[in-house]
């Protein structure tokens, strides 16, 4: 009986620039949140724009090259920023909790539901 030729496992699908940036931003958020105290939450500022500070509720991507950030601005109004990956310049910022009596919101773990980045999911990097 002839042996079957060896077959290679299927190669992992290459990530688009947007998906790669999305994964890395989540990792940065998780690392940043791990350093916050119980009175702080993460927010984002966008360098080079008038977008101001965004209290993050989520982010996403549209392959191959678009990232979206959504949440609320400093006045509590709902906002969404849509940005090309080549223009990406994000500043993470520790902000006082929006609701002082509530537990701090940690979005890094929530963002990673189903994430294949290999991290533990407990807020540590």
Buried (B, 14 or more C-beta within 10 A) or exposed (E): EEEEEEEEEEEEEEBBBBBBBBBEBBBBBBBBBEEBEEEBBBBBBBEEEEBBBBBBBEBBBEEEBBBBBBBBBEEEEEBEBEBEBEEBEBEBBBBEBEEEEEEBBBBBBEBBEEBEEEBEEEBEB
